[in-house]
Amino acid sequence: MTTPDNTTFDARVRAAVTTYIVEQGFAPDVEALAARLDCTDDDIKASLQRLDESHGLVLHPNSYDIWVAHPFSLAPTAFWVTSERGSWWGNCGWCSLGIAAMLGEDTRIVTRLGAQDEPLELHVRDGRIAPEDVVLHLALPVAKWWDNVIYTCGTILFFRSDAAVDAWCAHRNIPRGQTLSLDQAWNLAQAWYSDYLNPNWRRHSNEEAQAIFENLGLTGPFWALNPDWK
C-alpha cells in the first residue's frame, strides 16, 4: 500500500508531468523530472511505476516513458487541441475538452465525427463551447474504463446525433453506451480537469469521482464505479 509520503510525492510528480507537457508539448523523461523536482532518477522511476499501477498515468510497456497522462496523449490520435500556449493530442473527445478546461483559455479542437471522414472543429471562447449540434458518445461503462484505457479512449467520440451513434455502433460492432450533449460533456470536462495545473493537485478519490458524476446528473449503472476503481 502506498505510504502517505509516497502519495504526496507521486502527486508532485504527476503535476510536474502535466505542467511539462503544457509547456513543451511532449512528456518529460526521467532525467527532466528528477531535475525539476530535485530528486534522484530512482525516486522518479519508483514514482512513475506507482502512478502507472494506480492509473495516474500510462507508461509504455517495459519502460519509464510516458504514453498517456490524461487528458494528454503522447502519441498521435484523432484529436488535435490548440491554444495560444501550444498544441497537443487529446486521447478522446472528453480528454480534448479536458485540455481546454484545464488551460482555461480560448481553445480549438480538431477531430472527425466518429473518427471517420467528416471533419469537426470545436471552439472554446470565453468559457463557452460551440457548435452545440453534436453529442459525445462513451461506449463503455465507467467500471470498465481501465480494463483497457487506450481502447476506452478510442471509443469516446463526437457524433452529429444519437441516430448517428446508433448507426455507427451497429456498423462497427462497438457497444452502444451513453451520449452526452456538448454542454454536458463540457461541464464534465470542467468538473474533472479544471484543477490539473494547480500545484496542489491531487487525484480524485472514488467518492469524489462518483460525486462529480452524480452532481452532473450522470447516474445509474453506466456511471457506477467499482469499489476498487482507480
Contacts in CASP RR format, 6 or more apart in sequence:
PFRMAT RR
TARGET T0000
AUTHOR 0000-0000-0000
METHOD contacts of the structure
MODEL  1
MTTPDNTTFDARVRAAVTTYIVEQGFAPDVEALAARLDCTDDDIKASLQR
LDESHGLVLHPNSYDIWVAHPFSLAPTAFWVTSERGSWWGNCGWCSLGIA
AMLGEDTRIVTRLGAQDEPLELHVRDGRIAPEDVVLHLALPVAKWWDNVI
YTCGTILFFRSDAAVDAWCAHRNIPRGQTLSLDQAWNLAQAWYSDYLNPN
WRRHSNEEAQAIFENLGLTGPFWALNPDWK
2 10 0 8 1.000
2 50 0 8 1.000
2 54 0 8 1.000
6 47 0 8 1.000
6 50 0 8 1.000
9 43 0 8 1.000
9 47 0 8 1.000
10 47 0 8 1.000
10 50 0 8 1.000
10 51 0 8 1.000
10 54 0 8 1.000
11 201 0 8 1.000
11 202 0 8 1.000
11 203 0 8 1.000
12 37 0 8 1.000
13 33 0 8 1.000
13 37 0 8 1.000
13 44 0 8 1.000
13 47 0 8 1.000
13 48 0 8 1.000
13 51 0 8 1.000
14 51 0 8 1.000
14 56 0 8 1.000
14 57 0 8 1.000
14 69 0 8 1.000
14 201 0 8 1.000
14 203 0 8 1.000
15 196 0 8 1.000
15 197 0 8 1.000
15 198 0 8 1.000
15 199 0 8 1.000
15 201 0 8 1.000
16 28 0 8 1.000
16 33 0 8 1.000
16 36 0 8 1.000
16 37 0 8 1.000
17 27 0 8 1.000
17 28 0 8 1.000
17 33 0 8 1.000
17 57 0 8 1.000
17 66 0 8 1.000
17 69 0 8 1.000
18 69 0 8 1.000
18 72 0 8 1.000
18 102 0 8 1.000
18 196 0 8 1.000
18 197 0 8 1.000
18 201 0 8 1.000
19 197 0 8 1.000
20 27 0 8 1.000
20 28 0 8 1.000
20 32 0 8 1.000
20 33 0 8 1.000
20 36 0 8 1.000
21 27 0 8 1.000
21 28 0 8 1.000
21 69 0 8 1.000
21 72 0 8 1.000
21 74 0 8 1.000
21 88 0 8 1.000
22 85 0 8 1.000
22 86 0 8 1.000
22 88 0 8 1.000
22 102 0 8 1.000
22 103 0 8 1.000
22 197 0 8 1.000
25 86 0 8 1.000
25 87 0 8 1.000
25 88 0 8 1.000
26 74 0 8 1.000
27 65 0 8 1.000
27 66 0 8 1.000
27 69 0 8 1.000
27 72 0 8 1.000
27 74 0 8 1.000
28 36 0 8 1.000
28 66 0 8 1.000
29 64 0 8 1.000
29 65 0 8 1.000
30 41 0 8 1.000
30 44 0 8 1.000
30 45 0 8 1.000
30 48 0 8 1.000
30 64 0 8 1.000
31 41 0 8 1.000
33 44 0 8 1.000
33 48 0 8 1.000
34 40 0 8 1.000
34 41 0 8 1.000
34 43 0 8 1.000
34 44 0 8 1.000
37 43 0 8 1.000
37 44 0 8 1.000
44 64 0 8 1.000
45 64 0 8 1.000
48 57 0 8 1.000
48 59 0 8 1.000
48 64 0 8 1.000
48 66 0 8 1.000
49 59 0 8 1.000
49 64 0 8 1.000
51 57 0 8 1.000
52 58 0 8 1.000
52 59 0 8 1.000
54 203 0 8 1.000
54 230 0 8 1.000
55 146 0 8 1.000
55 149 0 8 1.000
55 230 0 8 1.000
56 69 0 8 1.000
56 70 0 8 1.000
56 203 0 8 1.000
56 230 0 8 1.000
57 66 0 8 1.000
57 67 0 8 1.000
57 68 0 8 1.000
57 69 0 8 1.000
57 70 0 8 1.000
58 66 0 8 1.000
58 67 0 8 1.000
58 68 0 8 1.000
58 69 0 8 1.000
58 149 0 8 1.000
58 150 0 8 1.000
59 65 0 8 1.000
59 66 0 8 1.000
59 67 0 8 1.000
60 66 0 8 1.000
60 67 0 8 1.000
66 74 0 8 1.000
67 73 0 8 1.000
67 74 0 8 1.000
67 75 0 8 1.000
68 74 0 8 1.000
68 91 0 8 1.000
68 149 0 8 1.000
68 150 0 8 1.000
68 153 0 8 1.000
70 91 0 8 1.000
70 95 0 8 1.000
71 90 0 8 1.000
71 91 0 8 1.000
71 94 0 8 1.000
71 95 0 8 1.000
71 96 0 8 1.000
71 98 0 8 1.000
71 99 0 8 1.000
71 102 0 8 1.000
71 189 0 8 1.000
71 193 0 8 1.000
71 196 0 8 1.000
72 88 0 8 1.000
72 89 0 8 1.000
72 90 0 8 1.000
72 91 0 8 1.000
72 95 0 8 1.000
72 99 0 8 1.000
73 79 0 8 1.000
73 89 0 8 1.000
73 90 0 8 1.000
73 91 0 8 1.000
73 95 0 8 1.000
73 153 0 8 1.000
74 89 0 8 1.000
75 89 0 8 1.000
76 89 0 8 1.000
77 89 0 8 1.000
77 90 0 8 1.000
77 91 0 8 1.000
77 92 0 8 1.000
77 153 0 8 1.000
77 154 0 8 1.000
78 111 0 8 1.000
78 112 0 8 1.000
78 115 0 8 1.000
78 154 0 8 1.000
78 157 0 8 1.000
79 89 0 8 1.000
79 90 0 8 1.000
79 91 0 8 1.000
79 92 0 8 1.000
79 93 0 8 1.000
79 95 0 8 1.000
79 96 0 8 1.000
79 109 0 8 1.000
79 110 0 8 1.000
79 111 0 8 1.000
80 87 0 8 1.000
80 88 0 8 1.000
80 89 0 8 1.000
80 90 0 8 1.000
80 109 0 8 1.000
80 110 0 8 1.000
80 111 0 8 1.000
81 87 0 8 1.000
81 88 0 8 1.000
81 89 0 8 1.000
81 90 0 8 1.000
81 96 0 8 1.000
81 99 0 8 1.000
81 100 0 8 1.000
81 107 0 8 1.000
81 108 0 8 1.000
81 109 0 8 1.000
81 110 0 8 1.000
82 88 0 8 1.000
82 107 0 8 1.000
82 108 0 8 1.000
82 110 0 8 1.000
83 100 0 8 1.000
83 103 0 8 1.000
83 105 0 8 1.000
83 106 0 8 1.000
83 107 0 8 1.000
83 108 0 8 1.000
84 105 0 8 1.000
84 106 0 8 1.000
85 103 0 8 1.000
85 105 0 8 1.000
88 99 0 8 1.000
90 96 0 8 1.000
90 99 0 8 1.000
91 153 0 8 1.000
91 154 0 8 1.000
91 156 0 8 1.000
92 152 0 8 1.000
92 153 0 8 1.000
92 154 0 8 1.000
92 155 0 8 1.000
92 156 0 8 1.000
92 157 0 8 1.000
93 109 0 8 1.000
93 111 0 8 1.000
93 136 0 8 1.000
93 156 0 8 1.000
93 157 0 8 1.000
93 158 0 8 1.000
93 185 0 8 1.000
94 136 0 8 1.000
94 138 0 8 1.000
94 156 0 8 1.000
94 185 0 8 1.000
94 188 0 8 1.000
94 189 0 8 1.000
95 153 0 8 1.000
95 156 0 8 1.000
96 109 0 8 1.000
96 111 0 8 1.000
96 122 0 8 1.000
97 109 0 8 1.000
97 122 0 8 1.000
97 129 0 8 1.000
97 136 0 8 1.000
97 185 0 8 1.000
97 186 0 8 1.000
97 188 0 8 1.000
97 189 0 8 1.000
97 193 0 8 1.000
98 189 0 8 1.000
98 190 0 8 1.000
98 192 0 8 1.000
98 193 0 8 1.000
99 107 0 8 1.000
99 193 0 8 1.000
100 107 0 8 1.000
100 109 0 8 1.000
100 124 0 8 1.000
100 129 0 8 1.000
100 189 0 8 1.000
101 186 0 8 1.000
101 189 0 8 1.000
101 190 0 8 1.000
101 192 0 8 1.000
101 193 0 8 1.000
101 194 0 8 1.000
102 193 0 8 1.000
102 194 0 8 1.000
102 196 0 8 1.000
102 197 0 8 1.000
103 197 0 8 1.000
104 124 0 8 1.000
104 127 0 8 1.000
104 194 0 8 1.000
105 124 0 8 1.000
106 123 0 8 1.000
106 124 0 8 1.000
106 125 0 8 1.000
106 126 0 8 1.000
107 123 0 8 1.000
107 124 0 8 1.000
108 121 0 8 1.000
108 122 0 8 1.000
108 123 0 8 1.000
108 124 0 8 1.000
109 121 0 8 1.000
109 122 0 8 1.000
109 123 0 8 1.000
109 124 0 8 1.000
110 119 0 8 1.000
110 120 0 8 1.000
110 121 0 8 1.000
111 119 0 8 1.000
111 120 0 8 1.000
111 122 0 8 1.000
111 157 0 8 1.000
111 158 0 8 1.000
112 118 0 8 1.000
112 119 0 8 1.000
112 120 0 8 1.000
113 119 0 8 1.000
113 120 0 8 1.000
113 134 0 8 1.000
113 157 0 8 1.000
113 158 0 8 1.000
113 159 0 8 1.000
113 160 0 8 1.000
113 164 0 8 1.000
114 157 0 8 1.000
114 158 0 8 1.000
114 159 0 8 1.000
114 168 0 8 1.000
115 154 0 8 1.000
115 157 0 8 1.000
116 168 0 8 1.000
118 160 0 8 1.000
120 134 0 8 1.000
120 158 0 8 1.000
122 129 0 8 1.000
122 130 0 8 1.000
122 131 0 8 1.000
122 134 0 8 1.000
122 158 0 8 1.000
122 182 0 8 1.000
123 129 0 8 1.000
123 130 0 8 1.000
124 186 0 8 1.000
129 182 0 8 1.000
129 183 0 8 1.000
129 186 0 8 1.000
131 182 0 8 1.000
132 181 0 8 1.000
132 182 0 8 1.000
132 183 0 8 1.000
133 160 0 8 1.000
133 182 0 8 1.000
134 158 0 8 1.000
134 159 0 8 1.000
134 160 0 8 1.000
134 182 0 8 1.000
135 158 0 8 1.000
135 159 0 8 1.000
135 160 0 8 1.000
135 161 0 8 1.000
135 162 0 8 1.000
135 165 0 8 1.000
135 179 0 8 1.000
135 180 0 8 1.000
135 181 0 8 1.000
135 182 0 8 1.000
135 185 0 8 1.000
136 156 0 8 1.000
136 157 0 8 1.000
136 158 0 8 1.000
136 159 0 8 1.000
136 179 0 8 1.000
136 180 0 8 1.000
136 181 0 8 1.000
136 182 0 8 1.000
136 184 0 8 1.000
136 185 0 8 1.000
137 155 0 8 1.000
137 156 0 8 1.000
137 157 0 8 1.000
137 158 0 8 1.000
137 159 0 8 1.000
137 165 0 8 1.000
137 168 0 8 1.000
137 169 0 8 1.000
137 177 0 8 1.000
137 178 0 8 1.000
137 179 0 8 1.000
138 155 0 8 1.000
138 156 0 8 1.000
138 177 0 8 1.000
138 178 0 8 1.000
138 179 0 8 1.000
138 180 0 8 1.000
139 152 0 8 1.000
139 155 0 8 1.000
139 156 0 8 1.000
139 169 0 8 1.000
139 174 0 8 1.000
139 175 0 8 1.000
139 176 0 8 1.000
139 177 0 8 1.000
140 147 0 8 1.000
140 151 0 8 1.000
140 152 0 8 1.000
140 155 0 8 1.000
140 175 0 8 1.000
140 177 0 8 1.000
141 177 0 8 1.000
141 221 0 8 1.000
141 222 0 8 1.000
141 223 0 8 1.000
141 224 0 8 1.000
142 213 0 8 1.000
142 222 0 8 1.000
142 223 0 8 1.000
142 224 0 8 1.000
142 225 0 8 1.000
142 229 0 8 1.000
143 224 0 8 1.000
143 225 0 8 1.000
143 226 0 8 1.000
143 229 0 8 1.000
144 152 0 8 1.000
145 152 0 8 1.000
146 152 0 8 1.000
146 229 0 8 1.000
146 230 0 8 1.000
155 174 0 8 1.000
155 175 0 8 1.000
159 165 0 8 1.000
159 168 0 8 1.000
159 179 0 8 1.000
162 179 0 8 1.000
165 176 0 8 1.000
165 179 0 8 1.000
166 176 0 8 1.000
168 174 0 8 1.000
169 175 0 8 1.000
169 176 0 8 1.000
169 177 0 8 1.000
170 176 0 8 1.000
177 222 0 8 1.000
178 218 0 8 1.000
178 222 0 8 1.000
178 223 0 8 1.000
180 188 0 8 1.000
184 216 0 8 1.000
184 218 0 8 1.000
187 216 0 8 1.000
188 212 0 8 1.000
188 213 0 8 1.000
188 216 0 8 1.000
188 218 0 8 1.000
191 212 0 8 1.000
191 215 0 8 1.000
191 216 0 8 1.000
192 204 0 8 1.000
192 212 0 8 1.000
195 201 0 8 1.000
204 212 0 8 1.000
206 225 0 8 1.000
206 227 0 8 1.000
206 229 0 8 1.000
209 225 0 8 1.000
209 229 0 8 1.000
210 223 0 8 1.000
210 224 0 8 1.000
210 225 0 8 1.000
213 219 0 8 1.000
213 223 0 8 1.000
214 223 0 8 1.000
END
